[in-house]
C-alpha cells in the first residue's frame, strides 16, 4: 500500500487520533466516518483510496486532500460515501 507521511499535507490538521487506529481500518466501511480535520485519518484514507485506484503521485494525493477538505458535501462522511463521491467527481 502507498504510504505518504504528514509532510505532504497541504491543509492544516489535528493529530489527536492515534495512527494505529487509522491503520486498522480496512476497505471503505459504511459504518466509519472520516474526520477530515484529523491528519492520520485523512492520510490513511487517501493512501487506501489511491492504492485501490493504482495511483502513486504525491500531487494526486494533494489534489484528493484538497478536494476532500474544500469540496466534499457536508452530508458525505462515511468512508464508503467519500470513496463513492471521489469516484464520481474527482478527476486526477
One Martini backbone bead per residue (centre of mass of N, CA, C, O) as a GRO file, in nm:
protein
   92
    1UNK     BB    1   0.100   0.034   0.017
    2UNK     BB    2   0.067   0.346   0.032
    3UNK     BB    3   0.306   0.593   0.206
    4UNK     BB    4   0.237   0.875   0.349
    5UNK     BB    5   0.323   1.175   0.503
    6UNK     BB    6   0.256   1.467   0.675
    7UNK     BB    7   0.434   1.656   0.475
    8UNK     BB    8   0.207   1.645   0.226
    9UNK     BB    9   0.025   1.830   0.355
   10UNK     BB   10  -0.165   2.132   0.289
   11UNK     BB   11  -0.345   2.108   0.530
   12UNK     BB   12  -0.465   2.141   0.819
   13UNK     BB   13  -0.417   1.951   1.133
   14UNK     BB   14  -0.495   1.711   1.352
   15UNK     BB   15  -0.340   1.478   1.626
   16UNK     BB   16  -0.551   1.284   1.816
   17UNK     BB   17  -0.543   1.041   1.644
   18UNK     BB   18  -0.432   0.741   1.628
   19UNK     BB   19  -0.262   0.574   1.391
   20UNK     BB   20  -0.351   0.281   1.459
   21UNK     BB   21  -0.653   0.329   1.412
   22UNK     BB   22  -0.626   0.396   1.103
   23UNK     BB   23  -0.477   0.134   1.006
   24UNK     BB   24  -0.713  -0.074   1.093
   25UNK     BB   25  -0.856   0.018   0.849
   26UNK     BB   26  -1.059  -0.140   0.603
   27UNK     BB   27  -1.142  -0.017   0.340
   28UNK     BB   28  -1.500   0.118   0.300
   29UNK     BB   29  -1.685   0.187   0.546
   30UNK     BB   30  -2.008   0.283   0.641
   31UNK     BB   31  -1.953   0.295   0.973
   32UNK     BB   32  -1.717   0.504   0.901
   33UNK     BB   33  -1.597   0.812   0.984
   34UNK     BB   34  -1.446   1.100   0.849
   35UNK     BB   35  -1.206   1.314   0.978
   36UNK     BB   36  -1.092   1.592   0.798
   37UNK     BB   37  -0.903   1.708   1.057
   38UNK     BB   38  -0.745   1.436   1.067
   39UNK     BB   39  -0.447   1.343   0.961
   40UNK     BB   40  -0.439   1.025   0.973
   41UNK     BB   41  -0.711   0.977   0.846
   42UNK     BB   42  -0.650   1.110   0.574
   43UNK     BB   43  -0.396   0.964   0.489
   44UNK     BB   44  -0.510   0.666   0.499
   45UNK     BB   45  -0.744   0.706   0.312
   46UNK     BB   46  -0.589   0.803   0.060
   47UNK     BB   47  -0.401   0.561   0.036
   48UNK     BB   48  -0.625   0.354  -0.008
   49UNK     BB   49  -0.750   0.487  -0.257
   50UNK     BB   50  -0.495   0.489  -0.437
   51UNK     BB   51  -0.448   0.184  -0.434
   52UNK     BB   52  -0.719   0.111  -0.566
   53UNK     BB   53  -0.640   0.297  -0.834
   54UNK     BB   54  -0.314   0.310  -0.890
   55UNK     BB   55  -0.194   0.552  -0.743
   56UNK     BB   56   0.128   0.757  -0.668
   57UNK     BB   57   0.117   1.061  -0.661
   58UNK     BB   58   0.155   1.338  -0.469
   59UNK     BB   59  -0.032   1.531  -0.628
   60UNK     BB   60  -0.280   1.350  -0.602
   61UNK     BB   61  -0.301   1.353  -0.302
   62UNK     BB   62  -0.338   1.666  -0.280
   63UNK     BB   63  -0.596   1.679  -0.452
   64UNK     BB   64  -0.768   1.501  -0.271
   65UNK     BB   65  -0.741   1.662  -0.017
   66UNK     BB   66  -0.866   1.924  -0.129
   67UNK     BB   67  -1.138   1.803  -0.202
   68UNK     BB   68  -1.216   1.715   0.084
   69UNK     BB   69  -1.173   2.002   0.228
   70UNK     BB   70  -1.351   2.190  -0.004
   71UNK     BB   71  -1.593   1.985  -0.163
   72UNK     BB   72  -1.724   1.823   0.043
   73UNK     BB   73  -2.007   1.726   0.137
   74UNK     BB   74  -2.151   1.735   0.443
   75UNK     BB   75  -2.312   1.445   0.419
   76UNK     BB   76  -2.026   1.328   0.351
   77UNK     BB   77  -1.856   1.075   0.579
   78UNK     BB   78  -1.813   0.807   0.492
   79UNK     BB   79  -1.597   0.608   0.342
   80UNK     BB   80  -1.786   0.513   0.119
   81UNK     BB   81  -1.902   0.793   0.034
   82UNK     BB   82  -1.629   0.921  -0.037
   83UNK     BB   83  -1.545   0.722  -0.250
   84UNK     BB   84  -1.792   0.766  -0.433
   85UNK     BB   85  -1.743   1.069  -0.473
   86UNK     BB   86  -1.465   1.045  -0.599
   87UNK     BB   87  -1.544   0.860  -0.837
   88UNK     BB   88  -1.757   1.086  -0.957
   89UNK     BB   89  -1.567   1.378  -0.916
   90UNK     BB   90  -1.273   1.283  -0.947
   91UNK     BB   91  -0.989   1.418  -1.119
   92UNK     BB   92  -0.651   1.390  -1.176
   0.00000   0.00000   0.00000
